[in-house]
Amino acid sequence: MDIADISTSGLPKILVIAGPTAVGKTSLALEVAERLDGEIVNYDSVQLYRMLDIGTAKPSEAERARVPHHLFDVLDPDEESNVADYIAMAEEAIADIVRRGKIPILVGGTGMYVRILVHGIFEAPPPDEEIRARHRALAEEKGRPFLHAKLAEVDPDLAERIHPNDLVRVSRGLEIYEQTGKPLSVHQREHRFQKPNYDALKIALLRPRDELYERINRRAELMLERGLVEEYEAVIAAGYDRQLKPLQSLGYRQMGEHIFDDVPLDEAVEDIKGQTRRYAKQQISWFRNEPHIHWALAPLERDGELPAQVLGDIETFFEGGEPDLEWAQLDPYDVSRPD
């Protein structure tokens, strides 16, 4: 059965704006929200946290004043949160937006969050502590890259999306393979073939690689100019431990290494650039595997405004029609800027 055969009739409609970091998702979301009476719902896992503004590239106060925003600044840095917590918050926010007759526009970079929100979650076997202990021992003895290589042998699709040092996720992928005899990525693909929770129009933005990487590098420099070091110091001064999960995220981890481990600031910034480029590649890979997603070359705006066709297609979708989406037929494997 193809996912296209599964009816979404009667389900709440949402617009999902996806794509790699720094591609221009926020500006598109704001334009659509203002023109079509929409409200923005965050699906970036680190933008959920208070105090972490510059390093997460949250929308500015001025941007958030333009339209209502949801699920930004809802957790303190030491509050634990998982995908189930996010789904509960997002479902509540979307229901409220729909109830008031507005358009929910989901924007972010944590692809797993939006996939599980729309399609539900694969019910994995319970953790096996014996298997996990064996994996920890192997990582200690032979290094984490060794364990990542073992995962790549049995589940290359999953391994491509996980950093070799992410022991928890690498171990979980191996654990599920050992428990079920089937790769986690296969379980996830098969799970998508069920009735979804929402009727989602998914638009992914992309730019030519050199252009995207230039934007990523410039964003890292702007974060420094806007006070990333001072923001990190303020969080630490407030009593939060540098080992907390959000403070180990991209950008903040490097600031910790600069402040506590004497890594030169220029080296820390270069590491942010390199790791962000790697993260963008992982995001693109993830969204390429997202069902029913339409790719468009960013920016969609022309002379500061969205073309009527873009807005018209989105309106058509929310009115129950079938948009033609001629502007969203980009091949994500062959991205180039027209001459």
PAKOL-708117 format. One record per residue (C-alpha): residue number from 0; chain; x, y, z; residue in three letters. Coordinates in Angstrom, 2 decimals. Example, Ala and Ser with C-alpha at 12.3 -4.5 7.8 and 13.67 -1.06 7.14 Angstrom:
BEGIN
R;nr;kette;east;north;up;rest
R;0;A;12.30;-4.50;7.80;ala
R;1;A;13.67;-1.06;7.14;ser
END
This chain:
BEGIN
R;nr;kette;east;north;up;rest
R;0;A;0.00;0.00;0.00;met
R;1;A;1.29;3.44;-0.90;asp
R;2;A;0.93;6.27;1.56;ile
R;3;A;-0.83;8.22;-1.20;ala
R;4;A;-3.71;5.76;-0.93;asp
R;5;A;-4.42;6.60;2.71;ile
R;6;A;-7.33;9.01;3.08;ser
R;7;A;-6.79;12.24;5.00;thr
R;8;A;-10.42;13.30;4.63;ser
R;9;A;-11.76;15.08;7.67;gly
R;10;A;-8.39;15.48;9.37;leu
R;11;A;-7.18;18.88;10.62;pro
R;12;A;-5.07;20.60;7.97;lys
R;13;A;-1.59;21.93;8.74;ile
R;14;A;1.19;23.54;6.73;leu
R;15;A;4.69;22.20;7.42;val
R;16;A;7.68;24.27;6.31;ile
R;17;A;10.83;22.16;6.35;ala
R;18;A;14.41;22.23;5.12;gly
R;19;A;17.95;22.60;6.44;pro
R;20;A;19.06;25.20;8.93;thr
R;21;A;19.68;28.71;7.53;ala
R;22;A;17.69;28.04;4.35;val
R;23;A;15.05;30.71;5.08;gly
R;24;A;12.14;28.86;6.70;lys
R;25;A;11.29;31.59;9.21;thr
R;26;A;10.89;34.35;6.63;ser
R;27;A;8.61;32.18;4.50;leu
R;28;A;6.51;31.18;7.51;ala
R;29;A;6.06;34.80;8.55;leu
R;30;A;4.97;35.87;5.07;glu
R;31;A;2.44;33.05;4.79;val
R;32;A;1.14;33.60;8.32;ala
R;33;A;0.61;37.32;7.76;glu
R;34;A;-1.08;36.90;4.40;arg
R;35;A;-3.29;33.91;5.28;leu
R;36;A;-4.11;34.58;8.94;asp
R;37;A;-1.88;31.82;10.24;gly
R;38;A;-0.03;31.11;13.48;glu
R;39;A;3.43;29.59;13.79;ile
R;40;A;4.15;26.42;15.77;val
R;41;A;7.79;25.56;16.51;asn
R;42;A;9.16;22.06;15.90;tyr
R;43;A;12.81;22.73;16.74;asp
R;44;A;13.81;20.77;19.85;ser
R;45;A;16.19;23.41;21.26;val
R;46;A;14.03;26.45;20.53;gln
R;47;A;11.65;25.05;23.14;leu
R;48;A;14.07;26.29;25.83;tyr
R;49;A;14.12;29.70;27.49;arg
R;50;A;17.35;31.73;27.54;met
R;51;A;18.71;29.97;24.44;leu
R;52;A;17.89;32.54;21.78;asp
R;53;A;20.95;33.53;19.76;ile
R;54;A;22.46;30.06;19.41;gly
R;55;A;19.16;28.56;18.27;thr
R;56;A;18.38;31.38;15.80;ala
R;57;A;14.94;31.88;17.31;lys
R;58;A;12.66;34.41;15.65;pro
R;59;A;13.37;37.85;17.05;ser
R;60;A;10.94;39.72;19.30;glu
R;61;A;10.00;41.89;16.33;ala
R;62;A;9.28;38.83;14.19;glu
R;63;A;7.25;37.18;16.94;arg
R;64;A;5.20;40.36;17.30;ala
R;65;A;4.03;40.07;13.69;arg
R;66;A;1.98;36.88;14.20;val
R;67;A;1.25;34.56;17.14;pro
R;68;A;4.02;32.02;17.87;his
R;69;A;3.66;28.79;19.83;his
R;70;A;6.10;26.42;21.59;leu
R;71;A;8.98;28.84;21.91;phe
R;72;A;10.41;29.39;25.41;asp
R;73;A;8.23;26.78;27.11;val
R;74;A;10.97;24.93;29.05;leu
R;75;A;13.80;25.89;31.40;asp
R;76;A;17.25;24.62;30.39;pro
R;77;A;17.23;21.93;33.09;asp
R;78;A;13.77;20.59;32.24;glu
R;79;A;13.82;17.21;30.56;glu
R;80;A;11.68;16.77;27.48;ser
R;81;A;11.18;14.03;24.93;asn
R;82;A;9.28;13.57;21.70;val
R;83;A;6.12;12.48;23.53;ala
R;84;A;6.16;15.73;25.54;asp
R;85;A;6.55;17.72;22.35;tyr
R;86;A;3.71;15.89;20.59;ile
R;87;A;1.35;16.59;23.50;ala
R;88;A;2.19;20.31;23.43;met
R;89;A;1.98;20.54;19.64;ala
R;90;A;-1.37;18.75;19.46;glu
R;91;A;-2.80;21.14;22.03;glu
R;92;A;-1.46;24.20;20.20;ala
R;93;A;-2.73;23.01;16.80;ile
R;94;A;-6.18;22.18;18.19;ala
R;95;A;-6.42;25.67;19.67;asp
R;96;A;-5.37;27.32;16.40;ile
R;97;A;-7.82;25.27;14.34;val
R;98;A;-10.63;25.90;16.83;arg
R;99;A;-10.15;29.65;16.35;arg
R;100;A;-10.29;29.32;12.57;gly
R;101;A;-6.61;30.10;11.96;lys
R;102;A;-4.02;28.22;9.89;ile
R;103;A;-1.37;26.19;11.80;pro
R;104;A;2.07;26.67;10.25;ile
R;105;A;4.74;24.34;11.63;leu
R;106;A;8.32;25.53;11.27;val
R;107;A;11.54;23.99;12.53;gly
R;108;A;14.38;21.61;11.89;gly
R;109;A;13.76;18.55;14.07;thr
R;110;A;12.32;16.34;11.37;gly
R;111;A;11.58;13.47;13.73;met
R;112;A;9.18;15.67;15.70;tyr
R;113;A;7.02;16.59;12.74;val
R;114;A;7.08;13.07;11.28;arg
R;115;A;5.85;11.55;14.53;ile
R;116;A;3.31;14.35;14.96;leu
R;117;A;1.78;13.60;11.56;val
R;118;A;2.25;9.83;11.32;his
R;119;A;2.55;8.63;14.92;gly
R;120;A;5.43;6.72;16.47;ile
R;121;A;6.71;3.20;15.90;phe
R;122;A;6.11;1.16;19.04;glu
R;123;A;9.60;-0.20;19.64;ala
R;124;A;10.41;-3.10;21.96;pro
R;125;A;11.28;-2.07;25.53;pro
R;126;A;14.95;-1.32;26.31;pro
R;127;A;17.19;-4.30;27.01;asp
R;128;A;19.77;-3.31;29.63;glu
R;129;A;21.94;-6.34;28.89;glu
R;130;A;22.29;-5.33;25.24;ile
R;131;A;22.94;-1.70;26.19;arg
R;132;A;25.62;-2.67;28.70;ala
R;133;A;27.34;-4.72;26.00;arg
R;134;A;27.26;-1.75;23.64;his
R;135;A;28.69;0.58;26.28;arg
R;136;A;31.51;-1.87;26.93;ala
R;137;A;32.27;-2.12;23.20;leu
R;138;A;32.31;1.66;22.87;ala
R;139;A;34.65;1.92;25.85;glu
R;140;A;36.97;-0.76;24.48;glu
R;141;A;37.02;0.05;20.76;lys
R;142;A;35.60;3.55;20.53;gly
R;143;A;32.24;4.96;19.53;arg
R;144;A;33.06;5.04;15.79;pro
R;145;A;33.46;1.25;15.94;phe
R;146;A;29.90;0.88;17.22;leu
R;147;A;28.66;3.34;14.59;his
R;148;A;30.34;1.22;11.89;ala
R;149;A;28.49;-1.85;13.21;lys
R;150;A;25.22;0.08;12.88;leu
R;151;A;26.13;1.09;9.32;ala
R;152;A;26.48;-2.60;8.43;glu
R;153;A;22.91;-3.46;9.46;val
R;154;A;21.10;-0.13;9.04;asp
R;155;A;23.02;2.24;6.75;pro
R;156;A;20.06;4.62;6.37;asp
R;157;A;19.85;5.16;10.13;leu
R;158;A;23.64;5.38;10.53;ala
R;159;A;23.76;8.18;7.96;glu
R;160;A;21.48;10.28;10.17;arg
R;161;A;23.35;9.71;13.45;ile
R;162;A;26.67;11.23;14.50;his
R;163;A;29.26;8.53;15.38;pro
R;164;A;29.61;10.00;18.88;asn
R;165;A;25.88;9.77;19.64;asp
R;166;A;26.18;6.57;21.66;leu
R;167;A;22.57;6.54;22.87;val
R;168;A;21.01;6.61;19.40;arg
R;169;A;23.62;4.30;17.86;val
R;170;A;23.06;1.78;20.62;ser
R;171;A;19.28;2.02;20.29;arg
R;172;A;19.49;1.35;16.55;gly
R;173;A;21.61;-1.74;17.12;leu
R;174;A;19.40;-2.82;20.00;glu
R;175;A;16.22;-2.75;17.91;ile
R;176;A;17.94;-4.67;15.12;tyr
R;177;A;19.06;-7.34;17.59;glu
R;178;A;15.59;-7.51;19.15;gln
R;179;A;13.54;-7.65;15.95;thr
R;180;A;15.91;-8.77;13.20;gly
R;181;A;14.86;-5.73;11.19;lys
R;182;A;16.55;-2.29;10.88;pro
R;183;A;14.90;0.59;12.73;leu
R;184;A;14.79;2.61;9.49;ser
R;185;A;12.67;-0.16;7.92;val
R;186;A;10.32;-0.18;10.92;his
R;187;A;9.98;3.60;10.57;gln
R;188;A;9.22;3.42;6.84;arg
R;189;A;6.65;0.68;7.34;glu
R;190;A;5.03;2.60;10.18;his
R;191;A;4.32;5.56;7.90;arg
R;192;A;1.80;3.44;5.98;phe
R;193;A;-1.03;4.06;8.41;gln
R;194;A;-3.73;6.67;8.70;lys
R;195;A;-2.03;9.96;9.62;pro
R;196;A;-3.10;12.29;12.40;asn
R;197;A;-3.19;15.41;10.18;tyr
R;198;A;-3.69;16.36;6.56;asp
R;199;A;-0.33;18.04;6.05;ala
R;200;A;0.92;20.13;3.14;leu
R;201;A;4.70;19.79;3.49;lys
R;202;A;6.99;22.26;1.73;ile
R;203;A;10.76;21.82;2.02;ala
R;204;A;13.06;24.67;1.05;leu
R;205;A;16.50;24.15;-0.42;leu
R;206;A;19.30;26.24;-1.88;arg
R;207;A;22.38;25.33;-3.93;pro
R;208;A;25.00;23.89;-1.60;arg
R;209;A;27.56;26.71;-1.88;asp
R;210;A;24.85;29.29;-1.23;glu
R;211;A;23.49;27.38;1.76;leu
R;212;A;26.94;26.88;3.26;tyr
R;213;A;27.74;30.58;2.86;glu
R;214;A;24.56;31.43;4.76;arg
R;215;A;25.46;28.92;7.49;ile
R;216;A;28.95;30.39;7.88;asn
R;217;A;27.62;33.94;8.00;arg
R;218;A;24.97;32.97;10.55;arg
R;219;A;27.67;31.60;12.87;ala
R;220;A;29.57;34.87;12.64;glu
R;221;A;26.39;36.88;13.27;leu
R;222;A;25.63;34.80;16.35;met
R;223;A;28.98;35.82;17.78;leu
R;224;A;28.37;39.48;16.92;glu
R;225;A;24.94;39.35;18.57;arg
R;226;A;26.34;38.02;21.83;gly
R;227;A;26.45;34.22;21.77;leu
R;228;A;29.33;34.12;24.28;val
R;229;A;27.50;36.45;26.65;glu
R;230;A;24.26;34.48;26.27;glu
R;231;A;26.03;31.25;27.22;tyr
R;232;A;27.74;32.91;30.19;glu
R;233;A;24.37;34.22;31.40;ala
R;234;A;22.86;30.72;31.32;val
R;235;A;25.81;29.31;33.29;ile
R;236;A;25.66;32.23;35.75;ala
R;237;A;21.99;31.39;36.34;ala
R;238;A;23.15;28.07;37.78;gly
R;239;A;22.64;25.71;34.86;tyr
R;240;A;25.17;22.92;34.30;asp
R;241;A;27.07;22.87;31.01;arg
R;242;A;26.32;19.14;30.65;gln
R;243;A;22.57;19.70;30.35;leu
R;244;A;21.27;18.41;27.03;lys
R;245;A;20.32;21.80;25.52;pro
R;246;A;23.72;23.21;26.51;leu
R;247;A;25.36;20.34;24.63;gln
R;248;A;23.52;21.30;21.45;ser
R;249;A;25.19;22.85;18.43;leu
R;250;A;26.69;26.25;19.22;gly
R;251;A;26.37;26.04;22.99;tyr
R;252;A;28.67;23.04;23.27;arg
R;253;A;31.39;24.99;21.45;gln
R;254;A;30.87;27.99;23.74;met
R;255;A;31.37;25.68;26.71;gly
R;256;A;34.59;24.38;25.21;glu
R;257;A;35.76;27.95;24.68;his
R;258;A;34.94;29.14;28.20;ile
R;259;A;35.76;26.06;30.25;phe
R;260;A;38.34;24.23;28.13;asp
R;261;A;40.27;27.23;26.75;asp
R;262;A;39.47;26.46;23.12;val
R;263;A;40.27;29.65;21.16;pro
R;264;A;37.13;31.50;20.13;leu
R;265;A;37.98;31.47;16.43;asp
R;266;A;38.41;27.67;16.57;glu
R;267;A;35.09;27.31;18.37;ala
R;268;A;33.32;29.37;15.70;val
R;269;A;34.92;27.36;12.90;glu
R;270;A;33.71;24.20;14.61;asp
R;271;A;30.19;25.64;14.78;ile
R;272;A;30.33;26.31;11.05;lys
R;273;A;31.57;22.83;10.21;gly
R;274;A;29.16;21.02;12.51;gln
R;275;A;26.24;23.12;11.26;thr
R;276;A;27.07;22.23;7.66;arg
R;277;A;27.11;18.57;8.69;arg
R;278;A;23.79;19.00;10.47;tyr
R;279;A;22.27;20.62;7.38;ala
R;280;A;23.30;17.59;5.30;lys
R;281;A;21.63;15.30;7.83;gln
R;282;A;18.45;17.39;7.73;gln
R;283;A;18.34;17.26;3.93;ile
R;284;A;18.81;13.49;4.03;ser
R;285;A;16.01;13.16;6.57;trp
R;286;A;13.52;15.29;4.66;phe
R;287;A;14.34;13.52;1.38;arg
R;288;A;12.85;10.43;3.03;asn
R;289;A;9.77;12.26;4.27;glu
R;290;A;6.57;11.06;2.55;pro
R;291;A;4.56;13.50;0.44;his
R;292;A;6.97;16.41;0.74;ile
R;293;A;7.31;19.05;-1.98;his
R;294;A;10.68;20.75;-2.55;trp
R;295;A;11.03;24.37;-3.58;ala
R;296;A;14.04;26.53;-4.38;leu
R;297;A;14.51;29.25;-1.77;ala
R;298;A;13.79;32.08;-1.56;pro
R;299;A;10.22;31.91;-2.79;leu
R;300;A;9.75;35.63;-2.18;glu
R;301;A;10.14;37.95;-5.17;arg
R;302;A;10.91;41.60;-4.41;asp
R;303;A;10.03;40.92;-0.80;gly
R;304;A;6.63;39.36;-1.52;glu
R;305;A;5.35;35.85;-2.11;leu
R;306;A;4.04;35.17;-5.62;pro
R;307;A;0.27;34.91;-5.88;ala
R;308;A;0.57;31.30;-7.06;gln
R;309;A;2.29;30.23;-3.84;val
R;310;A;-0.33;31.84;-1.62;leu
R;311;A;-3.11;30.65;-3.90;gly
R;312;A;-1.96;27.03;-3.75;asp
R;313;A;-1.74;27.12;0.04;ile
R;314;A;-5.21;28.68;0.23;glu
R;315;A;-6.54;26.01;-2.13;thr
R;316;A;-5.17;23.27;0.11;phe
R;317;A;-6.80;24.70;3.23;phe
R;318;A;-10.09;25.17;1.37;glu
R;319;A;-10.13;21.46;0.52;gly
R;320;A;-8.92;21.68;-3.07;gly
R;321;A;-5.93;20.16;-4.88;glu
R;322;A;-3.11;22.70;-5.41;pro
R;323;A;-0.93;22.14;-8.49;asp
R;324;A;2.29;23.24;-6.68;leu
R;325;A;4.18;23.94;-9.91;glu
R;326;A;6.59;26.07;-7.87;trp
R;327;A;7.43;23.11;-5.59;ala
R;328;A;8.73;20.53;-8.06;gln
R;329;A;12.44;20.84;-7.25;leu
R;330;A;14.55;17.68;-7.41;asp
R;331;A;16.34;17.69;-4.02;pro
R;332;A;19.17;15.64;-5.52;tyr
R;333;A;19.85;18.19;-8.26;asp
R;334;A;19.70;21.73;-6.91;val
R;335;A;20.89;24.66;-8.98;ser
R;336;A;20.00;28.32;-9.27;arg
R;337;A;18.47;29.20;-12.67;pro
R;338;A;20.61;31.49;-14.82;asp
END
